[in-house]
Amino acid sequence: MLLLMIMMSITAFLICRYARLIVKNIKQEVYFADSNLNLLKKLLISVAGYTIISIVDFIMLMTHRAGFIKYANNVLYPSGVTTGLLFLAVLYVVYLVFKYGMKVQEDADSII
């Protein structure tokens, strides 16, 4: 359990770091660049890791702690997993939009 908590903390730190770097690039008006696409890919991987660790954590709590089973129907904890999955889906769509935007930017640059 401690290892899962440490892994969740590391992935949360990486998520914040990559998001901060993307915001920094956007503030500098760097939108469709390789650096943003790489940061989005790393952010996507970090969020996927965090979501998977959250699911494993929830499953371990459900199976190994008898006291937790009576709170298993609590809306807060399963919605954290659901929110992670939703965030992952939205992030994937943003990644695809940036990837397509990079192609359009390259085409526009080659015409000019």
C-alpha positions in Angstrom: 0.0 0.0 0.0 2.9 2.3 0.8 4.5 1.6 -2.5 1.2 2.5 -4.3 1.0 5.7 -2.4 4.5 6.6 -3.4 3.9 5.7 -7.0 0.7 7.8 -7.0 2.6 10.8 -5.5 5.3 10.5 -8.2 2.8 10.3 -11.0 0.8 13.2 -9.6 4.1 15.3 -9.4 4.8 14.4 -13.1 1.2 15.3 -14.1 1.6 18.7 -12.5 5.1 19.2 -14.0 4.0 18.4 -17.6 0.9 20.5 -17.3 2.9 23.4 -16.1 5.4 23.1 -19.0 2.5 23.0 -21.5 0.9 26.1 -20.0 4.3 27.8 -20.0 4.7 27.1 -23.8 1.2 28.3 -24.5 1.8 31.5 -22.6 4.8 32.0 -24.9 2.5 31.5 -27.8 4.0 28.1 -28.8 1.0 26.1 -29.8 1.6 23.4 -32.3 5.2 22.4 -31.7 7.0 19.1 -31.2 7.7 20.0 -27.6 4.0 20.5 -26.8 3.2 17.2 -28.5 5.9 15.4 -26.5 4.7 17.0 -23.3 1.1 16.0 -24.0 2.2 12.4 -24.7 4.1 12.3 -21.4 1.1 13.9 -19.6 -1.1 11.3 -21.2 1.2 8.4 -20.0 1.4 9.9 -16.5 -2.4 10.2 -16.2 -2.8 6.7 -17.5 -0.3 5.5 -14.9 -2.1 7.4 -12.1 -5.5 6.0 -13.2 -4.2 2.4 -13.3 -2.5 2.8 -9.9 -5.8 4.2 -8.5 -7.7 1.2 -9.8 -5.2 -1.2 -8.4 -5.3 0.6 -5.1 -9.1 0.5 -5.0 -9.1 -3.3 -5.8 -6.5 -3.9 -3.1 -8.5 -2.0 -0.6 -11.7 -3.9 -1.6 -10.0 -7.3 -1.2 -7.7 -6.9 1.7 -9.4 -4.6 4.2 -12.6 -6.0 5.6 -13.3 -2.6 7.3 -13.2 -0.9 3.9 -15.9 -3.1 2.3 -18.7 -1.4 4.2 -17.5 1.9 2.8 -17.1 0.5 -0.8 -20.4 2.0 -1.9 -19.1 5.4 -1.0 -19.5 7.7 -3.9 -16.2 9.6 -3.4 -13.6 6.9 -4.0 -15.1 5.1 -7.1 -15.8 8.5 -8.7 -12.0 9.3 -8.3 -11.3 6.3 -10.6 -14.1 7.4 -13.0 -12.8 10.9 -13.0 -9.4 9.6 -13.9 -10.7 7.7 -16.8 -12.7 10.7 -18.0 -9.7 12.9 -17.7 -7.6 10.3 -19.6 -10.2 10.3 -22.5 -10.3 14.1 -22.7 -6.5 14.3 -22.6 -6.3 11.8 -25.5 -8.7 13.9 -27.5 -6.5 17.0 -26.8 -3.4 15.0 -27.9 -5.1 14.1 -31.2 -6.1 17.7 -31.8 -2.6 18.9 -31.2 -1.2 16.2 -33.4 -3.5 17.2 -36.2 -2.8 20.9 -35.6 0.9 20.2 -36.0 0.3 18.6 -39.4 -1.8 21.6 -40.4 0.8 24.0 -39.1 3.5 22.2 -41.1 1.4 22.3 -44.3 0.8 26.1 -43.8 4.5 26.7 -43.1 5.5 24.8 -46.3 3.1 26.8 -48.4 4.4 30.1 -47.1 
